[in-house]
């Protein structure tokens, strides 16, 4: 299944931490607290009726890139988002530590 991407440059106020976020057309989560919002069916389309906030649940690695797995608080939908160079690295480390399981 190929996802259709629509680039939208939008600024927003994070519904989790309240900070103002300047969008760049690829911004899909708050760089301060890493929370997101369930607004899309396909990236950038803003077609989801849910509108729930999405908690950063865990970090995974895919093809050499770190991915944040977000889960919608309202409907439990999970979405994968690449980390951004603007993301709060301390929050990424905290999230990575919470999903680390000992061998």
DRENTORKOL-3810 file (N, C-alpha, C; in nm, 4 decimals):
REM DRENTORKOL-3810
@n.u->0.0840; n.v->-0.1181; n.w->0.0000; ca.u->0.0000; ca.v->0.0000; ca.w->0.0000; c.u->0.0886; c.v->0.1245; c.w->0.0000
@n.u->0.0689; n.v->0.2124; n.w->-0.0956; ca.u->0.1456; ca.v->0.3355; ca.w->-0.1053; c.u->0.0671; c.v->0.4489; c.w->-0.0404
@n.u->0.1316; n.v->0.5201; n.w->0.0494; ca.u->0.0669; ca.v->0.6334; ca.w->0.1136; c.u->0.0869; c.v->0.7578; c.w->0.0301
@n.u->-0.0174; n.v->0.8331; n.w->0.0170; ca.u->-0.0107; ca.v->0.9589; ca.w->-0.0563; c.u->0.0255; c.v->1.0689; c.w->0.0437
@n.u->0.1287; n.v->1.1467; n.w->0.0118; ca.u->0.1761; ca.v->1.2518; ca.w->0.1009; c.u->0.1372; c.v->1.3887; c.w->0.0467
@n.u->0.0784; n.v->1.4702; n.w->0.1338; ca.u->0.0447; ca.v->1.6078; ca.w->0.1003; c.u->0.1218; c.v->1.6982; c.w->0.1952
@n.u->0.2116; n.v->1.7798; n.w->0.1430; ca.u->0.2903; ca.v->1.8696; ca.w->0.2283; c.u->0.2058; c.v->1.9897; c.w->0.2676
@n.u->0.1964; n.v->2.0118; n.w->0.3994; ca.u->0.1220; ca.v->2.1258; ca.w->0.4538; c.u->0.2131; c.v->2.1983; c.w->0.5517
@n.u->0.2368; n.v->2.3250; n.w->0.5278; ca.u->0.3172; ca.v->2.4055; ca.w->0.6197; c.u->0.2202; c.v->2.4727; c.w->0.7159
@n.u->0.2202; n.v->2.4247; n.w->0.8399; ca.u->0.1275; ca.v->2.4750; ca.w->0.9408; c.u->0.1994; c.v->2.4932; c.w->1.0736
@n.u->0.1764; n.v->2.6055; n.w->1.1374; ca.u->0.2218; ca.v->2.6273; ca.w->1.2741; c.u->0.1092; c.v->2.5799; c.w->1.3651
@n.u->0.1442; n.v->2.5372; n.w->1.4869; ca.u->0.0402; ca.v->2.4923; ca.w->1.5801; c.u->0.0874; c.v->2.5089; c.w->1.7235
@n.u->-0.0081; n.v->2.5021; n.w->1.8146; ca.u->0.0214; ca.v->2.5006; ca.w->1.9577; c.u->-0.0002; c.v->2.3570; c.w->2.0030
@n.u->0.1016; n.v->2.2983; n.w->2.0649; ca.u->0.0938; ca.v->2.1603; ca.w->2.1101; c.u->-0.0158; c.v->2.1456; c.w->2.2154
@n.u->-0.1034; n.v->2.0494; n.w->2.1951; ca.u->-0.2126; ca.v->2.0263; ca.w->2.2901; c.u->-0.1654; c.v->1.9559; c.w->2.4162
@n.u->-0.0432; n.v->1.9036; n.w->2.4161; ca.u->0.0098; ca.v->1.8391; ca.w->2.5359; c.u->0.0876; c.v->1.9372; c.w->2.6233
@n.u->0.1857; n.v->2.0072; n.w->2.5652; ca.u->0.2729; ca.v->2.0942; ca.w->2.6473; c.u->0.2429; c.v->2.2432; c.w->2.6316
@n.u->0.1623; n.v->2.2805; n.w->2.5313; ca.u->0.1245; ca.v->2.4200; ca.w->2.5127; c.u->0.2258; c.v->2.5075; c.w->2.4414
@n.u->0.3342; n.v->2.4494; n.w->2.3945; ca.u->0.4361; ca.v->2.5303; ca.w->2.3260; c.u->0.3968; c.v->2.5547; c.w->2.1808
@n.u->0.4406; n.v->2.6706; n.w->2.1293; ca.u->0.4166; ca.v->2.7053; ca.w->1.9899; c.u->0.5192; c.v->2.6339; c.w->1.9028
@n.u->0.4705; n.v->2.5714; n.w->1.7953; ca.u->0.5568; ca.v->2.4949; ca.w->1.7053; c.u->0.5457; c.v->2.5550; c.w->1.5658
@n.u->0.6595; n.v->2.5854; n.w->1.5061; ca.u->0.6630; ca.v->2.6375; ca.w->1.3694; c.u->0.6792; c.v->2.5187; c.w->1.2750
@n.u->0.5798; n.v->2.4970; n.w->1.1901; ca.u->0.5820; ca.v->2.3845; ca.w->1.0977; c.u->0.6682; c.v->2.4128; c.w->0.9759
@n.u->0.7169; n.v->2.3055; n.w->0.9133; ca.u->0.7981; ca.v->2.3205; ca.w->0.7922; c.u->0.7428; c.v->2.2398; c.w->0.6747
@n.u->0.6224; n.v->2.1865; n.w->0.6919; ca.u->0.5632; ca.v->2.1041; ca.w->0.5879; c.u->0.5858; c.v->1.9556; c.w->0.6096
@n.u->0.6791; n.v->1.9232; n.w->0.6985; ca.u->0.7056; ca.v->1.7838; ca.w->0.7332; c.u->0.6859; c.v->1.7613; c.w->0.8836
@n.u->0.6504; n.v->1.8666; n.w->0.9568; ca.u->0.6340; ca.v->1.8599; ca.w->1.1014; c.u->0.5096; c.v->1.7776; c.w->1.1336
@n.u->0.5283; n.v->1.6679; n.w->1.2083; ca.u->0.4135; ca.v->1.5844; ca.w->1.2425; c.u->0.4015; c.v->1.5562; c.w->1.3919
@n.u->0.4859; n.v->1.6218; n.w->1.4708; ca.u->0.4758; ca.v->1.6101; ca.w->1.6157; c.u->0.5479; c.v->1.7287; c.w->1.6799
@n.u->0.5209; n.v->1.7493; n.w->1.8078; ca.u->0.5838; ca.v->1.8584; ca.w->1.8829; c.u->0.7301; c.v->1.8234; c.w->1.9085
@n.u->0.8232; n.v->1.9109; n.w->1.8697; ca.u->0.9651; ca.v->1.8815; ca.w->1.8926; c.u->1.0062; c.v->1.8951; c.w->2.0394
@n.u->0.9211; n.v->1.9551; n.w->2.1226; ca.u->0.9538; ca.v->1.9748; ca.w->2.2638; c.u->0.9178; c.v->1.8523; c.w->2.3482
@n.u->0.7925; n.v->1.8022; n.w->2.3338; ca.u->0.7470; ca.v->1.6897; ca.w->2.4162; c.u->0.7232; c.v->1.5618; c.w->2.3358
@n.u->0.7339; n.v->1.5697; n.w->2.2033; ca.u->0.7212; ca.v->1.4587; ca.w->2.1084; c.u->0.5777; c.v->1.4102; c.w->2.0867
@n.u->0.4778; n.v->1.4753; n.w->2.1465; ca.u->0.3389; ca.v->1.4348; ca.w->2.1249; c.u->0.2940; c.v->1.4770; c.w->1.9857
@n.u->0.1919; n.v->1.4080; n.w->1.9356; ca.u->0.1368; ca.v->1.4349; ca.w->1.8037; c.u->-0.0147; c.v->1.4480; c.w->1.8150
@n.u->-0.0816; n.v->1.4574; n.w->1.7006; ca.u->-0.2275; ca.v->1.4642; ca.w->1.6974; c.u->-0.2769; c.v->1.3806; c.w->1.5806
@n.u->-0.3845; n.v->1.3080; n.w->1.6033; ca.u->-0.4415; ca.v->1.2189; ca.w->1.5023; c.u->-0.5293; c.v->1.3014; c.w->1.4070
@n.u->-0.4645; n.v->1.3602; n.w->1.3069; ca.u->-0.5359; ca.v->1.4472; ca.w->1.2116; c.u->-0.5391; c.v->1.3918; c.w->1.0697
@n.u->-0.4519; n.v->1.2961; n.w->1.0380; ca.u->-0.4394; ca.v->1.2479; ca.w->0.8999; c.u->-0.4838; c.v->1.1034; c.w->0.8831
@n.u->-0.5343; n.v->1.0740; n.w->0.7625; ca.u->-0.5497; ca.v->0.9359; ca.w->0.7180; c.u->-0.4242; c.v->0.9017; c.w->0.6380
@n.u->-0.3936; n.v->0.9825; n.w->0.5380; ca.u->-0.2660; ca.v->0.9779; ca.w->0.4668; c.u->-0.1883; c.v->1.1026; c.w->0.5085
@n.u->-0.0557; n.v->1.0945; n.w->0.5188; ca.u->0.0235; ca.v->1.2076; ca.w->0.5687; c.u->-0.0102; c.v->1.3410; c.w->0.5007
@n.u->-0.0519; n.v->1.4371; n.w->0.5834; ca.u->-0.0792; ca.v->1.5725; ca.w->0.5364; c.u->-0.2199; c.v->1.5985; c.w->0.4877
@n.u->-0.3063; n.v->1.4965; n.w->0.4816; ca.u->-0.4401; ca.v->1.5190; ca.w->0.4240; c.u->-0.5400; c.v->1.5814; c.w->0.5219
@n.u->-0.5146; n.v->1.5765; n.w->0.6500; ca.u->-0.6018; ca.v->1.6311; ca.w->0.7551; c.u->-0.7445; c.v->1.5758; c.w->0.7454
@n.u->-0.7565; n.v->1.4485; n.w->0.7050; ca.u->-0.8871; ca.v->1.3879; ca.w->0.6793; c.u->-0.9400; c.v->1.3007; c.w->0.7940
@n.u->-0.8648; n.v->1.2862; n.w->0.9027; ca.u->-0.9123; ca.v->1.2030; ca.w->1.0130; c.u->-1.0149; c.v->1.2790; c.w->1.0960
@n.u->-1.1225; n.v->1.2113; n.w->1.1294; ca.u->-1.2260; ca.v->1.2702; ca.w->1.2155; c.u->-1.1926; c.v->1.2551; c.w->1.3629
@n.u->-1.0941; n.v->1.1737; n.w->1.3967; ca.u->-1.0616; ca.v->1.1425; ca.w->1.5358; c.u->-1.0191; c.v->1.2666; c.w->1.6145
@n.u->-0.9095; n.v->1.3312; n.w->1.5701; ca.u->-0.8553; ca.v->1.4519; ca.w->1.6345; c.u->-0.8019; c.v->1.4288; c.w->1.7759
@n.u->-0.7765; n.v->1.3024; n.w->1.8129; ca.u->-0.7214; ca.v->1.2733; ca.w->1.9454; c.u->-0.5736; c.v->1.3072; c.w->1.9539
@n.u->-0.5228; n.v->1.3265; n.w->2.0754; ca.u->-0.3796; ca.v->1.3473; ca.w->2.0936; c.u->-0.3106; c.v->1.2121; c.w->2.0904
@n.u->-0.1848; n.v->1.2141; n.w->2.0434; ca.u->-0.1105; ca.v->1.0898; ca.w->2.0259; c.u->0.0150; c.v->1.0896; c.w->2.1124
@n.u->0.0204; n.v->0.9948; n.w->2.2022; ca.u->0.1307; ca.v->0.9806; ca.w->2.2959; c.u->0.2509; c.v->0.9145; c.w->2.2293
@n.u->0.3725; n.v->0.9669; n.w->2.2526; ca.u->0.4918; ca.v->0.8966; ca.w->2.2040; c.u->0.5124; c.v->0.7726; c.w->2.2917
@n.u->0.5006; n.v->0.6548; n.w->2.2318; ca.u->0.5031; ca.v->0.5298; ca.w->2.3079; c.u->0.6398; c.v->0.4645; c.w->2.3144
@n.u->0.7119; n.v->0.4667; n.w->2.2018; ca.u->0.8406; ca.v->0.3975; ca.w->2.1980; c.u->0.9216; c.v->0.4454; c.w->2.0780
@n.u->1.0488; n.v->0.4092; n.w->2.0782; ca.u->1.1404; ca.v->0.4392; ca.w->1.9685; c.u->1.1797; c.v->0.3069; c.w->1.9029
@n.u->1.1794; n.v->0.3045; n.w->1.7714; ca.u->1.2263; ca.v->0.1886; ca.w->1.6960; c.u->1.3268; c.v->0.2378; c.w->1.5931
@n.u->1.4061; n.v->0.1455; n.w->1.5402; ca.u->1.4993; ca.v->0.1811; ca.w->1.4348; c.u->1.4546; c.v->0.1110; c.w->1.3078
@n.u->1.4583; n.v->0.1865; n.w->1.1983; ca.u->1.4204; ca.v->0.1320; ca.w->1.0687; c.u->1.5129; c.v->0.1900; c.w->0.9630
@n.u->1.5847; n.v->0.1034; n.w->0.8934; ca.u->1.6766; ca.v->0.1453; ca.w->0.7874; c.u->1.7733; c.v->0.2545; c.w->0.8344
@n.u->1.8239; n.v->0.2401; n.w->0.9554; ca.u->1.9214; ca.v->0.3337; ca.w->1.0091; c.u->1.8638; c.v->0.4637; c.w->1.0634
@n.u->1.7303; n.v->0.4757; n.w->1.0682; ca.u->1.6667; ca.v->0.5976; ca.w->1.1200; c.u->1.5825; c.v->0.5640; c.w->1.2429
@n.u->1.5814; n.v->0.6577; n.w->1.3376; ca.u->1.4989; ca.v->0.6398; ca.w->1.4562; c.u->1.3560; c.v->0.6830; c.w->1.4255
@n.u->1.2610; n.v->0.6024; n.w->1.4704; ca.u->1.1194; ca.v->0.6239; ca.w->1.4454; c.u->1.0476; c.v->0.6313; c.w->1.5800
@n.u->0.9612; n.v->0.7325; n.w->1.5959; ca.u->0.8764; ca.v->0.7422; ca.w->1.7140; c.u->0.7443; c.v->0.6739; c.w->1.6800
@n.u->0.7002; n.v->0.5849; n.w->1.7676; ca.u->0.5698; ca.v->0.5221; ca.w->1.7519; c.u->0.4730; c.v->0.5987; c.w->1.8416
@n.u->0.3734; n.v->0.6614; n.w->1.7781; ca.u->0.2711; ca.v->0.7360; ca.w->1.8509; c.u->0.1437; c.v->0.6526; c.w->1.8601
@n.u->0.0739; n.v->0.6614; n.w->1.9733; ca.u->-0.0546; ca.v->0.5937; ca.w->1.9907; c.u->-0.1602; c.v->0.6965; c.w->2.0292
@n.u->-0.2716; n.v->0.6930; n.w->1.9569; ca.u->-0.3797; ca.v->0.7878; ca.w->1.9826; c.u->-0.4482; c.v->0.7540; c.w->2.1151
@n.u->-0.4610; n.v->0.8531; n.w->2.2001; ca.u->-0.5245; ca.v->0.8366; ca.w->2.3306; c.u->-0.6739; c.v->0.8085; c.w->2.3147
@n.u->-0.7330; n.v->0.8607; n.w->2.2096; ca.u->-0.8776; ca.v->0.8489; ca.w->2.1872; c.u->-0.9177; c.v->0.7157; c.w->2.1226
@n.u->-0.8464; n.v->0.6730; n.w->2.0165; ca.u->-0.8901; ca.v->0.5545; ca.w->1.9404; c.u->-0.7861; c.v->0.4420; c.w->1.9352
@n.u->-0.6677; n.v->0.4622; n.w->1.9922; ca.u->-0.5583; ca.v->0.3650; ca.w->1.9983; c.u->-0.4867; c.v->0.3398; c.w->1.8653
@n.u->-0.5141; n.v->0.4185; n.w->1.7622; ca.u->-0.4437; ca.v->0.4072; ca.w->1.6346; c.u->-0.2956; c.v->0.4333; c.w->1.6576
@n.u->-0.2090; n.v->0.3547; n.w->1.5957; ca.u->-0.0651; ca.v->0.3773; ca.w->1.6064; c.u->-0.0105; c.v->0.4272; c.w->1.4739
@n.u->0.0829; n.v->0.5225; n.w->1.4833; ca.u->0.1438; ca.v->0.5836; ca.w->1.3655; c.u->0.2939; c.v->0.5946; c.w->1.3883
@n.u->0.3705; n.v->0.5761; n.w->1.2835; ca.u->0.5164; ca.v->0.5833; ca.w->1.2876; c.u->0.5615; c.v->0.7170; c.w->1.2296
@n.u->0.6499; n.v->0.7857; n.w->1.3006; ca.u->0.7031; ca.v->0.9143; ca.w->1.2550; c.u->0.8540; c.v->0.9177; c.w->1.2755
@n.u->0.9255; n.v->0.9624; n.w->1.1753; ca.u->1.0706; ca.v->0.9790; ca.w->1.1885; c.u->1.0987; c.v->1.0900; c.w->1.2886
@n.u->1.2095; n.v->1.0742; n.w->1.3635; ca.u->1.2499; ca.v->1.1845; ca.w->1.4494; c.u->1.3033; c.v->1.2966; c.w->1.3599
@n.u->1.3007; n.v->1.4167; n.w->1.4131; ca.u->1.3472; ca.v->1.5347; ca.w->1.3410; c.u->1.4737; c.v->1.5869; c.w->1.4084
@n.u->1.5565; n.v->1.6544; n.w->1.3323; ca.u->1.6776; ca.v->1.7146; ca.w->1.3902; c.u->1.6423; c.v->1.8196; c.w->1.4949
@n.u->1.5189; n.v->1.8712; n.w->1.4915; ca.u->1.4745; ca.v->1.9725; ca.w->1.5871; c.u->1.4155; c.v->1.9124; c.w->1.7147
@n.u->1.3983; n.v->1.7806; n.w->1.7198; ca.u->1.3375; ca.v->1.7173; ca.w->1.8364; c.u->1.4266; c.v->1.7282; c.w->1.9599
@n.u->1.3622; n.v->1.7385; n.w->2.0744; ca.u->1.4288; ca.v->1.7448; ca.w->2.2032; c.u->1.4988; c.v->1.6102; c.w->2.2280
@n.u->1.6307; n.v->1.6101; n.w->2.2183; ca.u->1.7070; ca.v->1.4858; ca.w->2.2287; c.u->1.6896; c.v->1.4204; c.w->2.3654
@n.u->1.6769; n.v->1.5001; n.w->2.4715; ca.u->1.6565; ca.v->1.4437; ca.w->2.6053; c.u->1.5258; c.v->1.3654; c.w->2.6121
@n.u->1.4215; n.v->1.4155; n.w->2.5458; ca.u->1.2934; ca.v->1.3443; ca.w->2.5429; c.u->1.3047; c.v->1.2144; c.w->2.4640
@n.u->1.3817; n.v->1.2161; n.w->2.3563; ca.u->1.4032; ca.v->1.0947; ca.w->2.2771; c.u->1.4751; c.v->0.9898; c.w->2.3617
@n.u->1.5779; n.v->1.0323; n.w->2.4360; ca.u->1.6532; ca.v->0.9403; ca.w->2.5227; c.u->1.5616; c.v->0.8830; c.w->2.6305
@n.u->1.4797; n.v->0.9682; n.w->2.6934; ca.u->1.3865; ca.v->0.9199; ca.w->2.7957; c.u->1.2919; c.v->0.8159; c.w->2.7383
@n.u->1.2385; n.v->0.8440; n.w->2.6202; ca.u->1.1459; ca.v->0.7522; ca.w->2.5554; c.u->1.2163; c.v->0.6211; c.w->2.5211
@n.u->1.3374; n.v->0.6295; n.w->2.4706; ca.u->1.4132; ca.v->0.5088; ca.w->2.4361; c.u->1.4402; c.v->0.4243; c.w->2.5608
@n.u->1.4669; n.v->0.4885; n.w->2.6735; ca.u->1.4934; ca.v->0.4149; ca.w->2.7972; c.u->1.3679; c.v->0.3460; c.w->2.8501
@n.u->1.2508; n.v->0.4056; n.w->2.8296; ca.u->1.1267; ca.v->0.3473; ca.w->2.8828; c.u->1.0873; c.v->0.2203; c.w->2.8083
@n.u->1.1303; n.v->0.2058; n.w->2.6832; ca.u->1.0937; ca.v->0.0840; ca.w->2.6104; c.u->1.2114; c.v->-0.0116; c.w->2.5952
@n.u->1.3148; n.v->0.0086; n.w->2.6754; ca.u->1.4295; ca.v->-0.0827; ca.w->2.6726; c.u->1.4022; c.v->-0.1985; c.w->2.7667
@n.u->1.4125; n.v->-0.3175; n.w->2.7160; ca.u->1.3944; ca.v->-0.4350; ca.w->2.8020; c.u->1.5282; c.v->-0.5072; c.w->2.8156
@n.u->1.5599; n.v->-0.5536; n.w->2.9357; ca.u->1.6881; ca.v->-0.6238; ca.w->2.9550; c.u->1.6879; c.v->-0.7569; c.w->2.8813
@n.u->1.8073; n.v->-0.8012; n.w->2.8416; ca.u->1.8206; ca.v->-0.9289; ca.w->2.7684; c.u->1.8035; c.v->-1.0468; c.w->2.8620
END
